Amino acid sequence: MPVAPGAPAPASAISSAHLDPRFYACLCNGVGILGVTFVVFSPSLLSQSSIMNSSNIDLTQAPELRSVAPKPAKTFDFKLEGLRGLAALTVVLGHTVVIRQTLDPHYQPSGVFAFQAPGHLSVLIFFILSGYVIGLTNQRPLQRNGIGPYLKKRLVRIYPIYLVSMLLALAISQAVPASVAAANLTFTQVLLAPVLSANAPSWSLHYEILFYLLFIPVSYFRMSPVLVCLGSFLAGLAVLLLANWPGAPLLTSYLFGFSFWTLGLVLVNISRHGAAHYTSLQLLSAFLLFFSLEETNQLQTVYLKVTQALPGLRWSFSESVPWVERAIALVDFTYLPYCVLVLLIFTNRSFPYQKWLTYLLYLLPAYSLVYLYHNRADAVHFQHYLIPVCSYLLSVLLLVLSRSNVLEGPADWLLAQTIKLGALSYGLYIIHYPILKIFGLIEPFSGHWYTFLVRFIAFMALSLLAAALLEKRFQPWARRFF
């Protein structure tokens, strides 16, 4: 069964295949080439970034970051850009594998290389990040005369780049009805029309715009973010369990999604006081832990046990319902503690018992190692778990080394690169999928592991370049017309 872009991948067995050592060597070389490509293109395109000129990071603690933003001025969570960059890159990497035989129309990676990066979890992070940034930049309640400027600012930030990506998607699509095209150009896809298949990740922009609109009454009437977050979750749960009408799946997804989004508003009010200075190693460790969760999240295992023990209740909607109408599901809340942990670490915030809860969340995935040990005879199963387990073990290692000077310099440098990538994150997220579909239309030079590798390097380089041009050239030009 095809998996929707950004959806959690089913934990199905992966076909075994002989792994040519040259494939691994070329993959490593390819990643190196990609890094060089980004470093070559990024300096001139990022030099005028307004984001890079505003920061609250302690640059004296990270010499590599000092060269990225020499003039910290405004209160901006600079490290948060690193999280944006990592999340966007995860979505892109996930789509190159989960959308089968698209990057290379006649080849699909197998074995350990069939690992599907957690793109859907990254979208959940984006929702929380969005709520956090909106809450941070609109801490005073909206007044009547402030609603227009708020909406204009959001529209100017999102729509120009969105329009370019959707026009490209329409150009490579076949016989799109005018009503579908109009819906996708006005953020009303999902609700009024199907999502354009040539830019499937745009489903999340529909949700995002809805959440921006819902923030207006929340702020205007000074509603408690905690109560709104909890109320959205409980309302979604009630609709899931009790409603039987056709619109129930979409309403449930809206409510669950808004619960994630308003959680970002809640996190704005968590105090920074008493928080330790998180090193680059700790930040990278937190994201590697998050990266491993598709296969190591024991909270999801508990959820599955509970739902199996209560078969009389409806815990999810039928798969006959379009995925975008049930995109945010109850099971997604099993990742919520980890989303919160990652956000708190990247924003340098703290809460009571955070230390012990952090240890608990790091410890829980270790049970996956026990499970893997007991199933070690199954080579296919082992390959399926190899990358997430290695990601988890590396996250633990970086956490152990985080208070020493070991690897501090390389970690600072790597975080600086993710911050550069974060400045391109929205453009990369919304433009990469049409580019991926274009690669799928190219028949020559396909059907082998080396053609997939060459295509992957070219796809990543082209996506990064397109995102940089959109964010650093097109967006400032388009802003002049508003």
Beta strands, then each sheet from edge to edge (+ up, - down):
end
